[in-house]
Amino acid sequence: MVEQFNIGQIVNVVGIKGELRVYPLTDYKERFEEIESVIIQEQNYEIENVRYHKGLVILKLKGIDNRNIAENYKMNYVKIDRKDARVLPEDTYYVADLVGCEVYTTEGEYIGVLIDVIQNSAQDLYEVETQESKQVLIPAVNEFIKEVDVEKHLIKVRLIEGMMDI
C-alpha cells in the first residue's frame, strides 16, 4: 500500500511572502487546516497558515518566506504520510491503494489491471486496462464490485452482458 498520499499540487505562488497556491487533490480541502505539516520534494514543512481563494488552498509554510523561494515549488505535489490520512468509512478506499490492483470476475477470469478511478457525479468508475490494452469502465457500486482487497491488490467484479464490449 502507498505510504504517502498526494493531497494537492502547487500551481502558482501568491504575493511576495512565499505563499503557495495549491490545487486540492482531495474531496475535503479543509483537511489542510487539520494537519500540522506537509511533505514537498521529500521534505517536511510545518504549516503556518491556510486560507482559501476561488476553490484553491493558499498555504504558508515555515521556511518558504519569499516569492523567489516559493517559485521553486511550482508543479510539485503536496503530500502527507499515510498515518496522517483521514480514516475512511467502511467499503471506501484511497484511489492510490486501488490503482494497480488486478481485476478478476467472481468466476476467477482475469480482466486486467485497474489504472484509474474516474470520479463522476453519479458514482466512481473503475478504469481497467485489459490484456489486449483496451480500457473498460466498471461502475464502482455494490452491484458490480463484489470484493476489494487492497493488501492482496485484488478486486473481484460481477460483469453484465455488454459491459466488456468495446
N, C-alpha and C positions, 0 to 999 in steps of 0.2 A: 504494500500500500504506500501511497505517496506520503512523504514526511513533511512537505511544505505545500501550502496552497497559495495560488495567486488570488489576491483579493482586489487588485486594481492594477492599472497601468498608468504610468506618468506620461501625460500627453503634452504638458507645457509647464511653464513657470508663471508665477503671479507676482507682480511688483518687484521691489528691489531687496526684500528681506529674506529671500530664499524659499518662499512658499512654493509648493508643488501642486499643480492641477492634476488630479487623479481621476481617471475614468474607472468607476467601480465595476468589478467583475463578480459582484455578489448581489444577491437579491435583497440584502439587508445592509445597505450602506452605512446605517447608523452604528454598525459594529466597530467602525473606526474610533468611535467615542468610548468603546468598552475595552479596548486593548491599550496596553502601555507602550508597546513598541512594534515595529515592523522590520522586515528584512528587505534590503535592496542591495543587489550585487553582492550577495552572501555576507553582508554586514548588518548588524542590528543598529537601529536608530530609535531613540526614545521620541515619542510623540509629545510635542509641546502644545499644539493647538489643532483643532479640527473645526472646519466650518464648511458650508455647502453653498454652491452657486450654480444655478441652471443645471441641476442634475449631476454635477461633478463634486468631488470631495476636494477641498483645499486643505493640504496638510502642511504644517510647520513642524519640521523635525530638528531635534537638537544636533548641532554640528553643521547644519546646512544653513548658513547665515547670510548669504547674499545671492543675488541673481546669477552671477558668474559660476558659482559652485553648483547651484541648482540646475543650470543648463546641462551639466554633465550627466544628469539622471534622466533626461527625456527618453521616452520609449522603453524604459526599464519597468519590470514588473515589481509591484509591491506585494510581499509575501508574508505569511505568518506560519509558525510551526503548527503541526497537527494538534499539539497539546493546547493551543490557544483557539482552536476552531470551536464553533458552536456545536452543542450536542444536537444531533438531528432526531426528529421523530422516527418512530419505528417504520420500517419499509421505505426509508428515504436515504439516499446515498449521495456522496460527493461525486460530481462528474469525473474528477481526476481519478477516483477509485474505480469507476466503471470503464473508462477508456482503456482498451487493451484486453478486456475480458473476452474469452471465447464464448460464442453463442451456439447453443445446440437446441434442437427441438426436444420436447418432452419424451419423444421416442428415441432420442440419442443420436439423431442425424446432425452432423456438423453443418452449420450455416456459414459461419465466418467470424470476424473479429469486430467488436464494437469500436468504431473510430471517432464517434462524436455523439453528443446529446444535444439535439436541437430543441431549444426551449420555446415552445409555442404557447399561444394564449389558451388553447383548449387543453392540451396535455403535452408533455415532453414526447419527443420522438427519438428512438434509438436508431442511429445510423450505423448499419452493419455492412462491412465490406466482405463480399463472398469470395470463395476461392477463385472465381472467374473475374475478380476485380470489378464486380458490379456493386452498386450501393442499393441497399434495401432499407426502407424505413419501417420501423415497428413501433406502434403507439405504446408508450410506457404506462399501460393500465393493467390492472389485475387480470383482465380477460386474456391478455396475450403474454404478459411477463409472469411466469409461474414460479421462478426461483432465481434469486440473486445471491451469489456467494463471492464477495469481493476478496476474501482471503484466498480462495481457490481460483480466482479470476474466471468465474464461470457464471453464465446466465442461461437459464432454460426458458424457452418460449413455446407457446402454442400458436401455430400458424393457422390461418384460414385460407380457403381457396382464393387464389388470385393475389395473395399478399407477396409472393415471391416473383410474380410475373413482372418482367422489366421490359 
